[in-house]
Structures are given as structure tokens and as C-alpha cells.
Amino acid sequence: MTLYAVVQPMVRTLDGYKAAYGEDDPEELRLMQIKDRALADTIIEVLRDLFDLEYDELSEPSEGEGIQFDLGPVHWIHQLRELAAAVEGKTVDEFHDGRAGVGVRMNHLINHDEGGLYVPAKFPQAFFVDTVAVGSAPMLLTELEALTAALAERWPPAMARARTLAENGADLPEEPPRGLRGPVWTWLTLTVLCRAAVARRQAVHLG
């Protein structure tokens, strides 16, 4: 299974849904917007209740779709999570069952899912809304930056190239090239996506 991610608004304008899905029925377009706004409103409530954070922009309809990347096979992100846990002296299982501690570094990468969202708000702990994983794009970006040394130690040439490409993310190839496959590619694409999410104040949608 290949994992994809795109930076886009959590709630679009009706014209935005029409352009994205080719749907012309006004009622269907409104239902799409209502569904996405309900999820955004729930996330806003959790951010307010758990972290005392006001971030109402998530539910404001906006235009545009940002960059999209193929993150590679799902096992690449699993390998990246295993490395992240090892950097903290833990295992992935210890993160998943809470033994790593609340708010510990790397939880936005590890305590997430192959689907879900990274929103452009800073909060200490990833969480779930029903079955939707929600993490912080700026916090994930910090975690990815903290992994650069460990990745460079294991894959020196690939990581050197990835760090250069990360500074010019718009020019990334659509698919992972041979010399950048594996966790390094997933690190690179997530880094570029999180930077775009923070700059555009939009969410990273994994799926």
C-alpha cells in the first residue's frame, strides 16, 4: 500500500469542492462542506479543551489545494517511526500504549496513523477524533528535524541529498527516485509538506 499526502484546507468553499470532485449538485456540495466543517469544529473543541488553544481558522472555508506527494509504501513510515522511537530510547509499542509518557518528543510522528491530519497549530500531544488521527504540523516538523542526525548516520549520501532538496521543496519529483527511497524519502516529503502547511495555514491530509 502506497501512502499519499496533500496540503489543503480542512474546509473548502463550495466552488473548491466543485473543482476538486467534479460535483455540480449544490446540495451535495453543501453536504461535503458541512461534513468537513463538523470535523474541523470538533478538532477546535479538543484543542480548546485539552490544550487551552484557540484556533478557529480550521473551520473557515478557503480556496486552493497545495502540493501533493507520494510518501512511498506504508512500511517506509513504519521504519521512520521505529527510528524515531529508538532515538528516544523507546519502542513504537511503548509510545502506542502510553509507556513513553504524555507529550514526549516524537509522539506526533509515532502516535498517528496512515490516514488523518496534521493541522497548522502547535500542541504537545497527537490525538484521535473518532477514527481520525490529528497531529501538529509544526511539532512534527520539529520532530523530523531532530531525526536528521540519526538518518544521516544510516544513509549518509541519501540524507545529504534530501536535506538539500528540503530547502527547495517545490522542485521535488512526484515519485521517490531510486537514490532516495525508504525512510529518507518519507522524512523529506513530510518535511516539505509540514513546511507548506505552516506557511499556508492549511492541513496535511494523509491517506
Secondary structure as UniProt FT lines:
FT   STRAND          2..8
FT   HELIX           14..21
FT   HELIX           26..51
FT   HELIX           56..59
FT   STRAND          68..73
FT   HELIX           74..87
FT   TURN            88..89
FT   HELIX           92..96
FT   TURN            97..100
FT   TURN            102..103
FT   TURN            105..106
FT   HELIX           107..110
FT   STRAND          116..119
FT   STRAND          127..129
FT   TURN            130..131
FT   STRAND          132..136
FT   HELIX           137..146
FT   HELIX           148..154
FT   HELIX           156..166
FT   TURN            167..168
FT   HELIX           169..171
FT   HELIX           178..180
FT   HELIX           183..200
FT   STRAND          203..206
//
